[in-house]
Amino acid sequence: MKKLTSILLVLAMSIMCICTFAGCDVSENNSNEDDTVIAKVGDTEIYLHEFRATYDMYVEYYANYGYDITTDEASLAEFKQNLLERIIAEKAVLIKVSEEGIDKLSEEQQAELDEAIEAEYTSIEEYYRPLAEEQAESSAPEDIQAKYEELVAAESKNYTGTEMTYEEYLEYVEESITNNYLITLYKDELVYKDITVSDDEITAKYDELIASDTEAYTEAPEAYKNDQESAELLEEMPTAYTPEGYSRILSILIVPKGETSDTYTNNEDKMEKLQAEYGELAFEDAISGSKTNQARLAEIIKEYNELKTANDTEYTTANESYRQKIDEAYAALESGKSFVEVMKEYTEDPDFDEDSIFNDIGILISTKYSSSSDLSDEVKAEFAKLKKGEYSRVFEDEDGYHIIYYLADEPSGVRDISQLKTFIEDELLAEEQTNEWDALVKEWVADTSFVTIEQEVLDSVK
């Protein structure tokens, strides 16, 4: 149950931070709790209504994910204790920040903080200003500004747990970013500064990853494509082991966008029904050993082919310009241009957009395995015809017109430690920093001269 409680806390850490910094106030619903103190940190009192605001937001948040955290008393008690300790930690660290003079920023630090605040203001502006321009009563600047402030204020409850005016929300944003900045400085300068990770720890972790990934991808090699490409896309740690049977390709894709008629759609429906009818009748004949349905089966084939011919003709006509575009790309390749050069000019494949890492390394493909986000059978069939360094003919699947290029084979086996070392070091360092921070928080909470918890009040929260 500890694991579940920990997972739940991690899922919604942002809620707690929001309420702590914003001073979430739901006193209109809990007026009898306004003056009830649940904890005290130094001279700072934490009121029951503050805690309940955060707690209630968690309860609602988890309910949306199918969790009811109030059903098991033991886990609920642990959860409330951990939640209160996290709120205490946020209060405590701001006190420590002041005591240590961390809040006395250098010119460089103040400029960095001001830039972060301004960036958030800009982000709000860029999101809500266009909406205000669409929804305002008129195009008059004062109407747009009024609608803009109204939209920002209305959204404040989603982020803070309480309704704010436009001005109050901007103050909250500044306070929240400032507090986060100061807390980060405190952690970096006073808590984390001496924490390091040794080469032996990195090697031990690497050996663990080798063992676990080898087992995982030996049992389920089809999972490698999704896991490795996700790591590459998010710039996260790559897998430590690669199963055999994977290669890399580049892709030029043109998506046909020609509009077809209602007749085309109706024909598609008819063809689907004919397929179903054919299957039923053929099955009946196979079971009975007769040819009772032979005449109708022949009619179905004739009707289906007529509909398909009509639709193929309409589709080709509607998408002629897109077919010409992929043919242009193919002609450019034939003229001697590099595949990458032509791909960057023509492709509409989202995996190979302008800044994609896959432009350099390609995407994974395997004719041995099928993943949950796999390439089509047509792509795999064309790939199987290629040798490394070759590109395919123009072909079509449900996504559009393709040309693919066989870039490389994925080296199978254990990945060298040099490819994982930085990721492992960062992960271990983060773990050590978290442990150090949690230990410090526990130390603060245990210091009764600094922190006081009203356990009866905490226990009363249901």
C-alpha positions in Angstrom: 0.0 0.0 0.0 3.0 2.3 0.6 3.8 2.0 -3.1 0.3 3.0 -4.2 0.3 6.0 -1.8 3.7 7.1 -3.2 2.5 6.8 -6.8 -0.6 8.8 -6.0 1.4 11.6 -4.4 3.7 11.8 -7.4 0.7 11.9 -9.8 -0.5 15.2 -8.5 2.4 17.0 -6.9 1.6 20.0 -9.0 -1.8 20.4 -7.1 0.0 20.6 -3.8 2.5 23.1 -5.0 -0.2 25.3 -6.5 -2.2 25.4 -3.3 0.8 26.0 -1.1 2.1 28.9 -3.1 -1.3 30.4 -3.9 -2.8 30.0 -0.5 -5.8 28.0 -1.7 -8.9 29.3 0.1 -12.1 27.3 0.2 -13.2 28.9 3.4 -16.6 29.8 1.9 -17.3 26.0 2.1 -15.5 25.3 5.3 -16.0 28.5 7.4 -15.7 26.5 10.7 -12.2 25.5 9.7 -10.8 29.0 9.0 -9.1 29.4 12.3 -8.3 25.8 13.0 -4.5 25.2 12.9 -3.4 21.8 11.6 0.4 22.5 11.8 2.8 25.2 12.6 6.2 25.8 10.9 8.3 28.3 12.8 5.9 31.2 13.2 3.9 30.2 10.1 0.5 28.6 10.8 -1.0 26.1 8.4 -4.8 26.2 8.7 -7.1 23.2 8.3 -9.0 24.8 5.4 -5.6 25.2 3.5 -4.9 21.5 4.0 -8.4 20.5 3.1 -8.3 22.5 -0.1 -5.3 20.5 -1.2 -6.7 17.2 0.2 -10.1 17.6 -1.6 -8.4 18.4 -4.9 -6.4 15.2 -4.5 -9.5 13.2 -3.8 -11.2 14.6 -6.9 -8.1 14.1 -9.0 -7.7 10.5 -8.0 -11.4 9.8 -8.5 -11.0 10.8 -12.1 -8.4 8.1 -12.4 -10.5 5.4 -10.7 -8.9 5.7 -7.2 -10.8 6.2 -4.0 -8.2 7.1 -1.5 -10.6 7.3 1.4 -11.6 3.6 1.6 -8.6 2.1 3.3 -8.0 3.8 6.7 -4.3 2.8 7.0 -3.3 4.0 3.5 -5.4 7.1 4.0 -3.7 8.0 7.2 -0.3 7.5 5.5 -1.4 9.6 2.6 -2.6 12.5 4.8 0.6 12.4 6.8 2.8 12.5 3.6 0.6 15.2 2.1 0.9 17.4 5.2 4.6 16.8 5.4 5.0 18.0 1.8 3.0 21.2 2.6 5.2 21.7 5.7 8.3 21.2 3.6 7.2 24.0 1.2 6.6 26.3 4.1 9.7 25.3 5.9 12.1 25.8 2.9 10.8 29.3 2.4 11.6 30.1 6.0 15.1 28.5 5.5 15.5 30.5 2.3 15.0 33.7 4.2 17.2 32.6 7.1 20.1 31.6 4.8 19.7 34.8 2.7 19.0 32.9 -0.5 16.2 35.4 -1.2 18.8 38.2 -1.6 19.4 37.7 -5.3 22.3 38.8 -7.3 21.6 41.0 -10.4 22.1 38.0 -12.6 19.8 35.9 -10.6 17.1 38.6 -10.4 17.3 39.0 -14.2 17.0 35.2 -14.7 13.9 35.2 -12.4 12.4 38.2 -14.2 12.9 36.5 -17.5 11.1 33.3 -16.2 8.1 35.4 -14.9 7.9 37.3 -18.2 8.0 34.1 -20.2 5.0 32.8 -18.3 3.1 36.0 -18.8 3.9 35.7 -22.5 2.7 32.1 -22.6 -0.6 33.2 -21.0 -0.9 36.1 -23.4 -0.2 33.9 -26.5 -2.8 31.3 -25.4 -5.7 33.6 -24.2 -5.3 36.7 -26.5 -6.4 34.9 -29.7 -9.4 33.4 -27.8 -10.3 36.8 -26.5 -10.2 38.3 -30.1 -12.5 35.5 -31.2 -15.0 35.8 -28.3 -15.0 39.6 -27.6 -18.2 41.5 -28.2 -16.5 43.7 -30.7 -13.0 44.3 -32.1 -12.5 47.3 -29.9 -9.3 47.0 -27.9 -11.1 47.6 -24.6 -13.6 44.8 -25.4 -10.8 42.4 -26.3 -8.8 43.3 -23.2 -11.9 42.8 -21.0 -12.6 39.4 -22.5 -8.9 38.4 -22.2 -8.9 39.2 -18.5 -12.2 37.4 -18.0 -10.8 34.2 -19.7 -7.6 34.3 -17.6 -9.6 34.8 -14.4 -12.0 32.0 -15.2 -9.2 29.6 -15.8 -7.5 30.5 -12.5 -9.6 28.0 -10.5 -8.3 25.1 -12.6 -4.7 26.1 -11.6 -5.1 27.3 -8.1 -8.2 25.7 -6.6 -9.9 29.0 -6.0 -11.4 31.7 -8.2 -9.2 34.8 -8.6 -9.4 38.1 -10.4 -7.1 38.7 -13.4 -4.8 40.8 -11.2 -4.8 38.2 -8.4 -3.9 35.4 -10.8 -1.0 37.4 -12.2 0.2 38.0 -8.7 -0.1 34.2 -8.0 1.9 33.4 -11.1 4.7 35.7 -10.0 4.7 34.4 -6.4 4.7 30.8 -7.5 7.5 31.2 -10.0 9.5 33.2 -7.4 9.0 30.6 -4.7 10.0 27.8 -7.0 13.1 29.7 -8.1 14.2 30.3 -4.5 13.5 26.7 -3.5 15.6 25.5 -6.4 18.4 27.8 -5.4 18.2 26.6 -1.8 18.4 22.9 -2.9 21.2 23.5 -5.3 23.3 25.6 -3.0 22.8 24.0 0.3 21.3 20.5 -0.1 22.6 19.1 -3.4 26.0 20.7 -3.7 28.0 17.8 -2.3 26.0 14.9 -3.8 27.9 12.9 -6.4 27.6 9.5 -8.1 30.6 7.2 -8.3 31.7 5.2 -11.4 31.0 2.0 -9.4 27.4 3.0 -8.8 27.0 3.8 -12.5 28.5 0.4 -13.5 26.2 -1.4 -11.0 23.2 0.3 -12.4 24.3 -0.4 -15.9 24.6 -4.1 -15.1 21.1 -4.1 -13.7 19.7 -2.5 -16.8 21.5 -5.0 -19.0 20.0 -7.9 -17.1 16.4 -6.5 -17.0 16.4 -5.2 -20.6 17.9 -8.4 -22.0 15.2 -10.4 -20.3 12.4 -8.0 -21.3 13.3 -7.8 -25.0 14.1 -11.5 -25.3 10.6 -12.2 -24.1 8.9 -9.4 -26.0 11.2 -8.2 -28.9 8.2 -6.5 -30.5 8.2 -3.9 -27.7 11.6 -2.6 -28.7 10.4 -0.3 -31.5 8.0 1.6 -29.3 10.3 1.8 -26.3 13.5 2.8 -28.2 11.8 5.4 -30.5 10.0 6.9 -27.5 13.4 7.3 -25.7 14.9 8.9 -28.8 12.0 11.3 -29.3 12.0 12.4 -25.6 15.8 12.3 -25.3 15.6 9.8 -22.5 17.7 6.8 -21.7 17.9 4.2 -24.5 17.3 0.6 -24.0 20.3 -1.3 -22.7 19.7 -4.3 -25.0 18.5 -4.6 -28.6 16.9 -7.7 -30.0 18.0 -8.9 -33.5 15.8 -8.3 -36.5 15.5 -4.5 -36.6 16.6 -2.0 -39.2 16.2 1.7 -39.9 14.4 3.5 -42.8 13.8 7.0 -44.0 10.4 7.8 -45.6 8.9 10.2 -48.1 5.2 10.3 -47.7 2.6 12.3 -49.6 -0.8 12.3 -48.1 -3.6 12.4 -50.7 -6.2 14.9 -49.7 -8.5 14.8 -52.8 -12.2 15.0 -52.0 -14.4 12.1 -53.1 -18.2 12.1 -53.8 -21.0 10.6 -51.8 -21.2 7.9 -54.5 -17.7 6.9 -53.6 -18.7 6.5 -49.9 -21.8 4.6 -50.8 -19.8 2.3 -53.0 -17.4 1.6 -50.1 -20.4 0.6 -47.9 -21.7 -1.6 -50.6 -18.4 -3.3 -51.1 -18.1 -4.0 -47.4 -21.5 -5.6 -47.4 -20.7 -7.7 -50.5 -17.6 -9.0 -48.7 -19.6 -10.0 -45.7 -22.2 -11.7 -47.9 -19.6 -13.5 -49.9 -18.0 -14.9 -46.8 -21.3 -16.2 -45.4 -22.3 -17.9 -48.6 -18.9 -19.4 -49.3 -18.9 -20.8 -45.8 -22.3 -22.3 -46.3 -21.2 -24.1 -49.4 -18.0 -25.3 -47.8 -19.9 -26.7 -44.8 -22.6 -28.4 -47.0 -20.2 -29.6 -49.6 -22.5 -28.2 -52.3 -22.4 -25.4 -54.9 -25.9 -24.0 -54.0 -24.6 -20.4 -53.8 -22.2 -20.5 -56.7 -24.3 -18.3 -59.0 -24.7 -15.6 -56.3 -21.0 -15.8 -55.5 -20.2 -15.0 -59.1 -22.6 -12.1 -59.1 -21.0 -10.7 -55.9 -17.5 -10.8 -57.5 -18.8 -9.0 -60.6 -20.6 -6.3 -58.6 -17.7 -5.8 -56.3 -15.2 -5.4 -59.1 -17.5 -2.9 -60.9 -17.7 -0.8 -57.7 -14.0 -1.1 -57.1 -13.2 0.0 -60.6 -15.4 3.0 -60.3 -14.0 4.0 -57.0 -10.4 3.5 -58.1 -11.0 5.7 -61.1 -12.5 8.5 -58.9 -9.8 8.2 -56.3 -7.1 8.4 -58.9 -8.6 11.5 -60.5 -9.3 13.2 -57.2 -5.7 12.7 -56.0 -3.8 13.1 -59.3 -1.9 16.2 -58.1 -0.7 14.2 -55.0 0.5 11.3 -57.2 2.3 13.8 -59.4 4.1 15.2 -56.3 5.4 11.8 -55.2 6.4 11.1 -58.8 8.4 14.4 -58.7 10.1 13.3 -55.6 11.0 10.0 -57.2 12.3 11.8 -60.3 14.5 13.9 -58.0 16.0 10.8 -56.5 16.6 9.3 -60.0 18.4 12.5 -61.0 21.0 11.9 -58.2 19.8 13.9 -55.3 20.3 12.4 -51.9 17.3 10.8 -50.2 17.6 13.1 -47.2 17.6 16.2 -49.4 14.5 15.0 -51.3 12.8 13.8 -48.1 13.2 17.2 -46.4 11.7 18.9 -49.4 8.7 16.6 -50.0 7.8 14.4 -47.1 4.6 14.8 -45.1 5.5 12.0 -42.7 5.1 13.4 -39.2 8.0 11.2 -38.0 10.3 13.2 -40.3 9.3 16.8 -39.7 11.8 19.6 -39.9 13.4 19.1 -36.4 12.9 15.4 -36.0 15.8 13.3 -34.7 14.6 10.6 -37.1 15.8 12.6 -40.0 19.3 11.5 -39.0 18.8 8.1 -37.5 15.7 6.8 -39.3 12.7 5.0 -37.8 12.8 1.3 -36.8 11.3 -1.4 -38.9 11.2 -5.2 -38.6 9.8 -7.9 -40.8 10.0 -10.3 -37.8 7.9 -8.5 -35.2 4.7 -6.4 -35.1 4.5 -3.6 -32.6 1.5 -1.6 -31.3 2.5 1.4 -33.5 3.8 -0.6 -36.4 4.4 0.3 -40.1 1.9 -1.0 -42.6 2.2 -4.4 -44.3 2.8 -2.6 -47.6 5.8 -0.7 -46.1 7.2 -3.9 -44.7 6.7 -5.7 -48.0 8.6 -3.0 -50.0 11.3 -2.9 -47.4 11.9 -6.6 -47.7 12.8 -6.1 -51.4 15.5 -3.6 -50.6 19.2 -3.8 -49.9 21.0 -1.4 -47.6 21.4 2.0 -49.3 18.5 1.4 -51.8 15.2 3.3 -52.1 11.9 1.7 -53.1 9.6 2.3 -56.0 6.5 4.5 -55.4 3.8 2.5 -53.6 0.6 3.2 -51.7 -0.9 2.2 -48.4 -3.8 3.6 -46.4 -1.6 6.5 -45.2 -0.7 7.7 -48.8 2.0 7.5 -51.4 5.4 6.3 -50.2 9.1 6.0 -51.1 11.3 4.4 -48.4 15.0 4.2 -48.0 16.9 1.3 -46.3 19.2 3.3 -44.1 20.9 0.8 -41.7 20.6 -2.3 -39.6 20.1 -1.9 -35.9 23.1 -3.4 -34.0 21.7 -6.2 -31.8 22.9 -7.1 -28.4 24.1 -5.1 -25.4 24.4 -1.4 -25.8 27.8 0.0 -24.7 27.9 1.8 -21.3 29.1 5.0 -23.0 25.7 5.3 -24.6 23.9 5.1 -21.3 26.4 6.6 -18.8 25.1 10.2 -18.8 21.5 9.0 -18.5 22.3 6.6 -15.6 24.4 9.3 -13.8 21.5 11.8 -14.1 19.0 9.2 -12.8 21.1 8.1 -9.9 21.9 11.7 -9.0 18.2 12.6 -9.0 17.5 9.6 -6.8 20.2 10.7 -4.3 19.0 14.3 -4.3 15.4 13.2 -3.7 16.6 10.9 -0.8 18.6 13.8 0.7 15.7 16.2 0.4 13.2 13.7 1.9 15.6 13.1 4.8 15.9 16.8 5.4 12.2 17.2 5.4 11.8 14.4 7.9 14.4 16.1 10.0 12.4 19.4 9.9 9.1 17.6 10.7 10.8 15.7 13.6 12.1 19.0 15.1 9.3 19.9 17.5 11.0 23.2 18.2 10.5 24.1 14.5 7.4 22.1 13.4 4.3 21.2 15.3 1.5 19.0 13.9 -1.9 18.8 15.5 -2.4 15.1 15.0 -6.0 15.1 16.2 -6.9 17.7 13.6 -5.2 15.8 10.9 -6.9 12.5 11.9 -10.3 14.3 11.7 -9.9 14.9 8.0 -12.0 12.3 6.1 
